[in-house]
Amino acid sequence: MDRKRFLVTAAAGLTLPKYMVSCARGAEPADHLKPVGEAKGIHPGRVVWVHDPDVTDWKGPGDGHWWEGDRMKQKRVDRMMERAVCALTGATQATEAWDRLFRHLNKTRGKKDSGYTTGEKIVIKPNWVGMIFRENRVDPKSYNFTTRPDYMNTAPQLILALLAQLTAAGVPQKNITVCDTLAYLVNEYYTMLHSAFPRVRYEDYAGEFGRLKVAASTVPLFWSCRPQVETRDFLPASFAEADYLINFANLKAHVGAGVTLCAKNHYGSLIRWPVQKGYYDIHPNCFSKEVRIYRPLVDLMGHDHLGGKTVLYLIDGLFSGLHPKDPVPQRMKMPPFDGRWSCSLFASQDPVAIDSVGLDFLQAEWTDFPRQDGVDDYLHEAAQAGEPPSGTFYDPNHAEPTKRLSSLGVHEHWNNPQEKKYSRNLGTADGIELVAVT
């Protein structure tokens, strides 16, 4: 059901499909400026939002594709990435910012106060669900798009900007892997990436045409609901062997989960389909409209080799839309977008804070799916993972409940969509701080 039919049906008082009943409520969150959890980062709870409306001149479908030619202004994309990491860390240059990011993560992991060390490996996890192997969007025999070439995948231009910063900070290309385990890395993106950074490891579902095929490690992930399943989950070898991870999600609404941001990006950090037979089915508790229930996203956020290794969380907000309904991006109406592309990039060291901010933007724009009941329940669970509202013993690292996760970050909702201020902006509590850069 599209948005027009939804509104007509609701206005006419007709019966809505069961899964959409809660969408009709359009309820405002009840916890404005009421932070829960423990803020993370050099500047705790900081989320940086960079907005550049001139980063693209793509006019939409019919004007080629947004990733083609110079429709995305690479120099402006580079500048957005530089401003993001500098504002996040308080550094004046990107190389200094990355040194601060590496040092902070190492100290929080109980390691010595050191930056990047030669030989250490980094995995970049984009969200390339628009190339997912199960949905026939990419021809597996040619690796070219067959449908939805303008879908809102993590932009190759942003990956290029990130790779440029990492290599400038001293990370050899050969020690960097770009991987979405469920995607075919299409030629249209790969050509751009490989031409600029030919020694980076590009890993995908099938490993054809110069890509590397994702392989399983011996590192397990245990679901804290302790399901009785036939097949255990193991992380990809590149993730298990990495010293650092960069989670590069997208700013999208979602018909099932309400939103899909950094936490749900880890669906593509498992070497199997989310509902694959024999494995634990992630969808029911991820899509549930209930509250105070076990949320598998918390296990993904808190696993030692996923969230535990993440040095930076990023959300590509250059374009936005509704997954899986929208084949192309949707212009956003809320200020300051005012009917244009969202042209944004978000960055944080706090996985709960960045998803909280992304959720607020999407709830301000969309009156249906992002506002459905239970949409932020995973954030409440993650923020209070040591003593979650559900009572779950969150421990994805051990076969039996052994060591509870502690708070994974801080959650709250902003004061209103116009001012976009959180408790740290207002000096009222130790919650989120949103730093806007234009």
C-alpha positions in Angstrom: 0.0 0.0 0.0 1.5 3.3 -1.0 1.2 6.5 1.0 -1.6 8.0 -1.1 -3.8 4.8 -0.7 -2.9 4.7 3.0 -4.1 8.2 3.6 -7.3 7.7 1.5 -8.1 4.4 3.3 -7.5 6.0 6.8 -9.5 9.1 6.0 -12.4 6.9 4.7 -12.5 5.0 8.0 -11.8 1.7 6.2 -10.0 -1.2 7.7 -6.2 -1.0 7.5 -4.0 -4.0 7.1 -3.0 -5.2 10.5 0.7 -4.4 10.1 -0.2 -0.7 9.4 -2.6 -0.1 12.2 0.0 1.5 14.4 1.3 3.6 11.5 -2.1 5.5 11.5 -1.6 6.7 15.0 1.3 9.0 14.1 2.1 9.3 17.8 4.8 11.7 18.9 7.5 10.2 21.1 6.9 10.6 24.8 10.5 10.9 25.9 11.6 14.3 24.4 14.8 15.4 26.2 14.7 12.5 28.6 18.1 10.8 28.0 18.7 7.2 29.0 21.9 5.3 28.9 25.6 6.3 28.9 26.9 8.7 26.2 29.9 7.5 24.3 32.7 9.3 22.5 35.5 11.9 22.9 32.7 14.4 23.3 30.1 12.1 24.8 26.8 11.8 22.9 28.0 14.0 20.1 26.4 13.5 16.6 27.6 15.7 13.8 25.2 16.6 11.0 26.8 18.0 7.8 24.4 19.5 5.3 25.5 20.7 1.8 22.6 21.3 -0.6 25.0 21.9 -3.4 26.7 18.5 -3.2 24.6 17.3 -6.1 22.9 18.7 -9.1 21.0 15.5 -10.0 17.5 16.5 -11.1 16.0 13.1 -10.5 14.9 10.2 -12.8 15.4 11.1 -16.4 18.6 13.0 -15.6 20.9 9.9 -15.8 21.8 8.4 -12.5 22.8 10.2 -9.3 26.1 8.4 -9.1 27.1 9.0 -12.7 29.6 11.5 -14.1 29.9 14.6 -12.0 26.3 14.7 -10.7 27.8 14.1 -7.2 30.5 16.8 -6.6 33.3 14.7 -5.3 35.2 17.7 -3.9 32.2 18.7 -1.9 31.6 15.2 -0.7 35.3 15.1 0.4 34.7 18.3 2.3 31.6 17.0 4.0 33.5 14.0 5.3 36.4 16.2 6.5 34.0 18.5 8.3 32.2 15.5 9.9 35.3 13.9 11.5 36.8 17.2 12.5 33.6 18.5 14.2 33.2 15.1 15.9 36.6 15.0 17.4 37.5 18.7 17.8 40.5 18.3 15.4 41.5 20.8 12.8 42.5 18.3 10.1 41.2 14.9 9.1 44.5 13.1 9.8 44.4 14.4 13.3 40.8 13.5 13.7 41.5 9.9 12.7 44.4 9.6 15.2 42.0 10.8 17.9 39.4 8.3 16.8 41.8 5.4 16.8 43.3 6.4 20.2 39.9 6.8 21.8 38.7 3.4 20.8 41.9 1.7 21.8 41.7 3.3 25.3 38.1 2.2 25.7 39.1 -1.3 24.8 41.7 -1.3 27.5 44.6 -1.0 25.1 47.5 1.4 25.3 47.0 5.0 24.2 48.0 4.5 20.5 46.7 5.5 17.1 46.7 3.3 14.1 49.5 0.8 14.0 51.0 -0.6 10.8 49.4 -3.9 9.9 46.1 -3.3 11.6 43.0 -4.0 9.4 39.9 -2.0 8.9 36.5 -3.2 7.6 34.0 -0.7 6.1 30.4 -1.9 6.2 28.2 0.0 3.7 24.5 -0.6 3.3 24.1 -1.9 -0.2 20.7 -3.5 0.2 19.8 -2.2 -3.2 22.2 -4.8 -4.6 21.2 -7.7 -2.4 21.6 -11.1 -4.1 18.1 -12.3 -3.4 16.1 -9.6 -5.1 17.3 -9.7 -8.8 18.5 -6.1 -8.8 21.9 -7.1 -10.2 22.6 -9.5 -13.0 25.0 -12.1 -11.4 26.4 -13.0 -14.8 27.4 -9.4 -15.7 27.4 -7.6 -12.3 25.4 -4.7 -13.8 22.2 -3.2 -12.4 19.1 -4.7 -13.9 16.6 -2.6 -11.9 16.6 0.2 -9.3 19.9 1.8 -10.3 19.0 5.0 -8.4 18.1 3.2 -5.1 19.5 4.8 -1.9 22.6 2.7 -1.4 25.6 4.0 0.5 27.1 6.3 -2.1 30.4 5.3 -3.8 31.5 8.9 -3.6 31.3 8.8 0.2 33.2 5.6 0.3 35.9 7.3 -1.9 36.0 10.2 0.5 36.4 7.8 3.5 39.1 5.8 1.7 41.0 8.9 0.9 41.0 10.0 4.6 42.1 6.5 5.8 45.0 6.2 3.4 46.1 9.8 4.2 46.0 8.8 7.9 48.6 6.0 7.1 46.3 3.0 6.5 47.6 0.9 3.6 45.0 0.2 1.0 45.7 -3.6 1.3 44.6 -3.4 4.9 41.1 -2.0 4.1 38.1 -4.2 3.2 34.8 -2.8 1.9 32.2 -5.5 2.5 28.4 -6.0 2.4 28.0 -9.8 2.7 24.6 -9.9 1.0 25.3 -7.7 -2.0 26.7 -8.1 -5.5 29.1 -5.1 -5.8 27.9 -3.8 -9.1 30.3 -2.7 -11.8 28.8 0.8 -11.7 30.2 1.3 -8.2 33.2 -1.0 -8.3 34.7 0.8 -11.3 34.8 4.0 -9.5 36.2 2.5 -6.3 38.7 0.2 -7.8 40.0 2.8 -10.2 40.9 5.1 -7.3 41.9 2.5 -4.8 42.9 -0.6 -6.7 44.6 -2.4 -3.7 41.6 -2.1 -1.3 39.9 -5.5 -0.8 36.3 -5.4 -2.2 34.3 -8.3 -0.7 30.8 -9.3 -1.6 28.4 -12.3 -1.7 29.7 -14.1 -4.8 33.2 -12.8 -5.4 33.1 -12.5 -9.2 34.9 -10.2 -11.5 37.8 -9.3 -9.3 35.8 -9.0 -6.1 36.5 -11.4 -3.2 33.9 -13.8 -1.9 33.0 -13.4 1.7 34.0 -16.3 3.9 33.0 -17.4 7.3 35.2 -17.2 10.4 35.1 -19.4 13.5 33.8 -16.5 15.6 30.2 -17.1 16.6 27.4 -14.7 17.4 24.9 -15.9 20.0 21.4 -14.5 20.1 20.5 -13.5 23.7 17.0 -15.0 23.4 18.9 -18.3 23.2 16.8 -19.8 20.3 17.0 -23.5 19.5 18.2 -23.4 15.9 19.8 -25.9 13.5 22.5 -23.5 12.3 24.7 -21.2 14.4 25.7 -17.8 13.1 29.4 -17.0 12.5 30.9 -13.7 11.6 32.6 -13.1 8.3 36.4 -13.7 8.4 37.2 -10.2 7.3 35.2 -8.8 10.3 36.7 -11.3 12.8 40.2 -10.5 11.6 39.8 -6.7 11.5 41.0 -4.4 14.3 38.5 -1.7 13.5 35.1 -1.4 11.8 33.4 1.6 10.2 29.6 1.3 10.1 28.3 3.3 7.1 24.5 3.1 7.0 21.8 5.0 5.2 19.0 7.4 6.2 15.9 5.5 5.3 12.5 4.7 6.5 11.5 1.0 6.5 8.1 -0.6 6.1 8.9 -3.3 8.7 11.3 -1.9 11.3 10.2 1.7 10.9 13.7 2.9 10.2 16.9 1.3 9.0 20.1 3.0 10.3 23.4 1.9 11.8 22.0 -1.0 13.9 20.1 -2.6 11.2 23.0 -2.2 8.8 24.5 -5.2 10.5 22.0 -7.5 8.8 24.7 -7.4 6.1 27.4 -8.4 8.6 26.1 -12.0 8.7 26.8 -14.6 6.1 23.1 -15.5 5.5 19.7 -14.1 4.6 17.9 -12.7 7.7 15.1 -15.3 7.5 17.2 -18.1 6.1 15.8 -21.5 7.0 17.7 -23.2 9.9 19.0 -19.9 11.3 17.4 -17.7 13.9 14.8 -15.5 12.2 15.8 -11.9 13.0 12.7 -10.2 11.6 9.9 -10.9 14.1 11.6 -9.2 17.1 13.1 -6.5 14.9 9.8 -5.6 13.3 7.6 -6.1 16.4 5.4 -3.2 17.4 5.6 -4.2 21.1 7.8 -2.5 23.6 10.1 -3.9 26.4 10.9 -7.0 24.4 14.1 -8.7 23.3 15.7 -6.9 20.3 18.2 -8.8 18.2 19.7 -5.5 17.0 21.2 -5.0 20.5 23.2 -8.2 20.0 24.5 -7.0 16.7 25.3 -3.6 18.2 27.1 -5.1 21.2 29.1 -8.0 19.8 32.8 -7.7 20.4 33.7 -8.0 16.7 30.9 -5.6 15.5 30.1 -2.7 17.8 33.1 -3.6 20.0 35.4 -2.8 17.1 33.6 0.2 15.6 35.7 3.3 15.4 33.2 5.4 13.6 29.5 5.4 12.8 28.3 7.2 9.7 24.9 7.6 8.0 24.7 8.5 4.4 21.9 11.0 4.1 22.7 12.4 0.7 19.4 10.8 -0.4 16.5 9.3 1.6 13.4 7.2 1.0 11.3 4.3 2.1 12.7 0.7 1.9 11.8 -1.4 0.1 8.9 0.6 -1.6 10.8 3.5 -3.1 13.0 2.6 -6.1 14.4 6.1 -6.2 15.1 8.8 -3.5 12.4 11.0 -2.2 12.9 14.7 -1.7 12.4 15.8 1.9 9.9 18.5 2.9 11.1 19.3 6.4 13.4 22.4 6.9 16.1 23.0 5.9 15.5 20.6 2.9 12.3 22.3 1.8 11.5 19.9 -1.1 15.1 19.1 -2.1 17.4 16.1 -1.6 18.5 15.7 2.0 22.2 16.1 1.0 23.4 15.2 4.5 26.1 13.2 6.3 25.9 12.1 10.0 28.8 11.0 12.1 29.2 9.8 15.7 31.1 7.5 18.1 27.9 6.6 19.9 25.8 4.0 18.0 22.6 4.8 20.0 22.9 8.5 19.7 23.4 8.5 15.9 20.4 6.2 15.4 18.3 8.4 17.7 19.1 11.4 15.6 18.4 9.6 12.4 15.1 8.4 13.8 14.1 12.0 14.8 14.9 13.3 11.2 12.8 10.4 9.7 9.9 10.9 12.1 9.8 14.6 11.3 9.6 13.8 7.6 7.4 10.7 7.6 4.0 10.4 9.4 3.6 6.7 9.0 6.3 3.9 9.3 8.9 5.8 11.4 6.2 6.6 13.9 4.8 3.1 14.4 4.7 1.7 17.9 8.0 0.1 19.1 10.2 1.9 16.5 12.6 3.1 19.2 12.4 0.1 21.5 15.7 -1.2 20.3 17.3 2.1 21.3 15.9 1.9 24.8 17.2 -1.7 25.1 20.6 -0.7 23.8 21.0 2.3 25.9 20.1 0.3 29.0 21.6 -3.0 27.8 22.9 -3.8 31.3 19.4 -3.5 32.8 17.1 -3.3 29.8 13.4 -2.7 30.1 12.7 -6.2 28.7 14.8 -7.9 31.4 16.9 -9.7 28.7 20.4 -10.9 29.6 22.2 -9.4 26.6 25.3 -11.4 25.9 26.0 -12.1 22.2 29.6 -13.2 22.9 29.0 -16.4 24.9 27.0 -19.6 24.4 25.4 -19.2 27.8 24.6 -15.9 29.6 28.0 -15.0 31.1 28.7 -11.3 30.9 26.0 -8.7 30.4 26.5 -6.0 27.9 26.7 -2.5 29.5 25.0 0.6 28.1 25.8 0.9 24.4 25.1 4.6 24.2 22.6 7.3 25.0 19.0 7.7 23.7 16.6 10.6 23.7 14.4 12.6 21.3 15.1 16.2 20.4 13.0 19.1 21.6 11.3 19.7 18.3 12.0 19.4 14.5 12.5 23.2 14.1 15.3 23.7 16.7 16.6 20.1 16.6 18.2 20.5 20.1 19.0 17.8 22.6 19.7 17.9 26.3 23.4 18.7 25.9 22.6 21.5 23.4 20.4 23.0 26.0 22.7 22.2 29.0 20.0 20.3 30.8 21.3 16.8 31.0 24.0 14.3 29.8 22.3 13.2 26.7 22.9 13.9 23.0 24.6 16.9 21.5 23.8 17.6 17.8 26.4 19.7 16.0 25.1 21.1 12.8 27.6 22.0 10.0 26.5 23.7 6.8 
